[in-house]
């Protein structure tokens, strides 16, 4: 299964005290506004725009449904082609604090790198931050400085090197959710989850990203994997449902699973890059694999 992506690291310092530790967990509307600003676009929507065919905005936010009915059945609405990792800010006083956020661009989204770069700068500045460096990650974890805003050759990470997680156990594995996981079932956020919930959500998300932004149909036996996921059991879990600023946020904590995990290794590793669940493009559902 092919899935290529670029990861950018933005280092910045807070100019003033910011009281909300979750201030950088922005939503779609705010990033859309920053993206339009980066494009010098003053329109409220794309209807009737003569630049539509060559514009980065519809390519990023349009989420056009596929024309192939079978693809629509398998992949449904395209996900957004980017993933943020936002920092939780340190306690007050935090003026001058050094922070980092990362932005992962999937497949064809890399072509619009310059617009993303400007939009993220606007986003950080709106949160009273000053960008101090932008770096691109290479396979193996090394970083190189991104010098300009034109079209540098960004190193690509991929399916065979997704975060350099190393060999995973075929029988037991732990997942630690670093930011709240929002899994929705029957219109409600789940308060707990099974491995089958995770596996099915990963299959949907990663296969859809690969199809819409890589132009590749993943070679996955969805029914077989779904059945196998039911046999993986939870050995232990300290997961809990949390709220941020008084609003339901999702599930955090660590769960340890046991079963035949080998068929899910690639999906689990790619999920570290793509995140999982509702709000995944905006920092939610970030997890780490632990042995």
C-alpha positions in Angstrom: 0.0 0.0 0.0 1.5 3.3 -1.1 1.1 6.5 1.0 3.7 9.2 0.7 3.7 12.4 2.8 5.9 15.3 3.9 6.2 16.5 7.5 7.1 20.1 8.4 8.1 21.3 11.8 7.4 24.9 12.8 9.3 26.2 15.7 7.9 29.4 17.3 8.0 31.5 20.5 5.0 33.0 22.2 5.1 36.8 22.2 2.7 37.2 25.1 1.1 35.1 27.8 -1.6 32.7 26.4 -4.0 31.5 29.1 -5.7 28.7 27.1 -3.4 25.7 26.9 -5.4 24.4 23.9 -5.3 27.7 22.0 -3.6 26.1 19.0 -6.2 23.4 18.5 -8.0 25.4 15.8 -10.9 24.3 13.7 -11.5 24.1 10.0 -13.0 27.6 9.6 -10.0 29.3 11.1 -7.5 27.4 8.9 -9.7 28.0 5.8 -9.5 31.7 6.6 -5.7 31.5 7.0 -5.5 29.5 3.7 -7.5 32.1 1.8 -5.3 34.8 3.2 -2.2 33.0 2.0 -3.8 32.9 -1.4 -4.7 36.6 -1.2 -8.2 35.5 -1.8 -11.0 37.8 -0.5 -13.9 35.6 -1.6 -16.2 34.0 0.9 -16.7 31.0 -1.3 -15.5 29.5 -4.6 -18.7 29.8 -6.5 -18.1 31.4 -9.9 -14.3 31.9 -9.4 -12.4 31.9 -12.7 -9.3 30.5 -11.0 -11.0 27.4 -9.6 -9.3 24.9 -11.8 -5.8 25.9 -10.8 -6.4 27.0 -7.2 -5.0 25.2 -4.1 -8.1 26.0 -2.0 -10.6 23.6 -3.7 -7.8 21.0 -4.1 -7.4 21.2 -0.3 -10.9 21.7 1.1 -13.2 20.7 -1.8 -13.4 17.0 -0.8 -14.9 16.2 -4.1 -16.8 12.9 -4.2 -15.4 10.3 -6.6 -17.2 9.7 -9.9 -16.8 5.9 -9.5 -19.8 4.5 -7.5 -17.7 1.6 -6.2 -15.0 4.1 -4.9 -17.8 6.1 -3.2 -19.0 3.0 -1.5 -15.5 2.1 -0.3 -14.1 5.5 0.5 -17.1 7.8 0.8 -16.2 11.5 1.3 -12.5 12.3 0.9 -10.7 13.3 4.2 -8.7 16.5 4.3 -5.1 16.0 3.0 -3.2 17.4 5.9 -2.7 16.6 9.6 -1.6 19.0 12.3 0.1 18.2 15.6 -0.5 21.1 17.9 1.2 21.8 21.2 -0.5 22.0 24.5 0.9 25.2 25.9 2.8 25.4 29.2 1.2 27.0 32.3 1.2 30.7 32.8 3.4 32.7 32.6 4.4 31.4 29.2 5.4 34.5 27.3 8.7 33.6 25.5 8.1 29.9 25.7 9.5 27.9 22.8 6.9 25.6 21.1 6.6 23.4 18.0 3.8 22.2 15.8 4.0 19.8 12.9 2.1 19.7 9.6 1.9 16.5 7.5 0.9 16.9 3.9 -0.4 13.7 2.2 0.2 12.9 -1.5 -0.8 15.6 -3.9 -1.1 18.2 -1.1 2.7 18.5 -1.2 2.3 20.4 -4.5 0.7 23.3 -2.5 3.5 23.5 0.0 4.0 27.3 -0.3 0.4 28.1 0.4 0.4 25.8 3.5 3.6 27.4 4.7 2.1 30.9 4.6 -1.2 29.8 6.1 0.5 28.2 9.1 2.6 31.3 9.7 -0.7 33.4 9.7 -2.2 30.9 12.1 0.8 31.0 14.5 0.9 34.8 14.4 -2.9 35.0 15.2 -2.1 33.0 18.3 0.6 35.5 19.4 3.5 33.4 18.2 6.5 34.2 16.2 7.9 31.6 13.8 11.6 31.0 14.4 12.3 28.1 12.1 10.7 25.7 9.6 12.2 22.3 9.0 11.3 19.3 6.8 11.7 15.8 8.2 13.6 13.2 6.2 13.4 9.3 6.4 15.1 8.3 9.7 14.0 11.5 11.5 16.7 14.0 10.5 15.5 17.5 9.8 16.6 20.1 7.2 15.9 23.8 7.2 13.3 25.0 4.7 14.9 28.1 3.4 12.3 29.7 1.1 8.7 29.8 0.2 9.0 28.8 -3.4 9.0 25.1 -4.3 11.9 23.3 -2.5 12.3 19.6 -2.9 10.7 18.3 0.2 11.8 14.9 1.4 9.0 12.3 1.3 8.2 9.8 4.0 6.2 6.7 3.0 4.5 3.5 3.7 7.7 1.5 4.1 9.2 4.0 6.5 6.3 5.5 8.5 7.9 7.2 11.5 10.7 4.6 11.8 8.7 2.8 14.5 11.0 -0.3 14.2 9.8 -3.9 14.4 6.5 -4.4 16.2 5.4 -7.4 18.2 3.1 -9.8 16.4 1.3 -10.7 19.6 1.1 -7.8 22.1 1.2 -4.0 21.5 0.2 -0.9 23.3 -1.3 2.3 21.9 -1.0 5.5 23.8 -3.4 8.3 22.7 -1.6 11.6 23.2 -4.5 13.8 22.2 -8.2 12.9 22.5 -9.5 10.3 20.2 -13.0 11.1 18.9 -14.6 8.0 17.5 -18.3 8.5 16.6 -20.9 5.7 16.5 -24.6 6.4 15.9 -23.9 10.1 16.1 -22.3 9.9 19.5 -18.7 10.0 20.8 -17.6 6.7 22.1 -16.5 6.7 25.8 -14.3 3.6 25.2 -13.1 1.5 22.3 -12.0 -2.0 21.2 -9.2 -2.9 18.8 -11.9 -3.6 16.2 -13.1 0.1 16.5 -9.5 1.3 15.8 -8.8 -1.1 13.0 -11.9 -0.3 11.0 -11.4 3.4 11.5 -7.8 3.1 10.3 -8.8 1.1 7.2 -11.3 3.7 6.2 -9.1 6.7 6.8 -5.8 5.4 5.3 -7.4 3.8 2.3 -9.4 7.0 1.5 -6.2 9.2 1.8 -4.3 6.8 -0.5 -7.1 6.7 -3.1 -7.9 10.4 -3.2 -4.4 11.9 -2.8 -2.1 9.2 -3.9 -4.2 7.9 -6.8 -3.7 4.3 -5.5 -6.3 1.7 -4.6 -4.9 0.0 -1.4 -4.6 -3.7 -1.6 -6.6 -4.5 1.6 -8.9 -7.3 2.3 -11.3 -5.2 4.3 -13.7 -8.0 5.3 -10.9 -10.4 6.4 -9.1 -7.6 8.4 -12.4 -6.6 10.0 -13.0 -10.2 11.1 -9.4 -10.6 12.4 -9.7 -7.4 14.4 -12.6 -8.9 16.4 -10.2 -11.6 17.7 -7.7 -9.0 19.2 -8.5 -8.5 22.9 -7.7 -5.8 25.3 -5.3 -6.9 28.0 -5.3 -3.7 30.0 -6.4 -0.1 29.7 -6.2 3.1 31.7 -8.1 5.1 29.0 -10.5 7.7 30.1 -12.9 10.2 28.4 -11.7 13.8 29.0 -13.1 17.3 28.5 -11.1 20.4 27.4 -12.3 23.8 28.7 -15.6 22.2 29.7 -16.3 20.6 26.4 -16.2 16.8 25.6 -12.8 16.1 23.9 -12.4 12.4 23.6 -10.4 9.4 24.9 -6.8 9.6 26.1 -4.6 7.0 27.8 -3.0 3.7 26.9 -4.5 0.3 26.0 -2.6 -2.9 25.6 -3.8 -5.5 23.1 -3.1 -9.2 22.5 -3.8 -11.3 19.4 -2.6 -11.7 15.8 -1.4 -8.1 15.2 0.9 -8.6 12.3 -1.8 -8.0 9.6 -2.3 -4.5 11.2 1.3 -3.4 11.5 1.4 -1.1 8.5 -2.0 0.4 9.2 -1.0 1.1 12.8 2.3 2.7 11.8 0.7 4.8 9.1 -2.0 5.9 11.7 0.8 7.5 13.7 1.3 9.9 10.8 -2.4 10.3 9.8 -4.0 10.3 13.3 -7.4 8.7 13.8 -11.0 9.7 14.3 -13.0 12.9 14.1 -10.8 16.0 14.1 -7.7 14.1 13.0 -6.6 16.8 10.6 -6.6 19.3 13.5 -4.5 17.5 16.0 -6.9 15.0 17.6 -6.4 11.2 17.6 -2.7 11.4 17.8 -1.1 8.2 19.2 2.2 6.5 19.9 2.9 2.8 19.5 4.7 1.2 22.5 6.2 -2.3 22.9 
